């Protein structure tokens, strides 16, 4: 399922399409941190929350998890 990013800043728009949600999420995080207004949509046209939903994919680094 392809995912699409549309990012806007000032008078500039960027578009990107990838099959991997993880790659799209990484791009969206970087662009948002650089001040771009980012919109991510799946193949069905559903918008994904750039903050909460995509941040769940990254979670804590493996070294930070306790092993019981």
N, C-alpha and C positions, 0 to 999 in steps of 0.2 A: 504494500500500500504506500503510495507516495505521499510525502508531506511537503508542504510549501510554506516558505517564509516570505513575508513582505515586510520590509523595513523602510521607514521613512525618517528623514532628518533634514530640516530646512526644506529646500526644493529638490531634494534627491530621493529617489526610490531605488531599492535593491530588491531583487527577486531571486529565490533559490529553490530548487526542488531536489529532494533526495528520497531514497527508499528507506533509509535508516532513521528512525525516530531519535536515536542517540546522537547522530551527527547533526540533525536539525536542532535538537535541544542545545547542543554545545554551541552551535553558531548563534542561536537565539540569545543565549546567556551572554556571550561575548558582545554581540551587537547592542543588547540592552544596556550592558555595563558601560558601553562607549557612548550612550546617550541617544541611541536610535529608538524609535517607537516601533515595536516588533509585534507582528501578528503571525501566528502559526495556525495552519489549517490542515486537516487530514484530507484524504481523497474524497470523502463525503461532504466536504465543505464545512465540517464542524470545527469551530475555533478551540484551540487548546490554551489554557492559562499559562502564559510564559513563566510566571513566577512559581506558583505552587505545584502545578502538575508536572512541569518539566524538571523542577528541582528534585522531585522524588526519584528521578532516574539516577541521580548522582549520589545521593545519600552521603554517609560518612565514609571516609577512606577505610579500607580493610584493616589497616594497622590500628585504627581507632576503636574497632569493635572488640569487646571482651570475648574471650573464648572460655567457655565453661565445660 
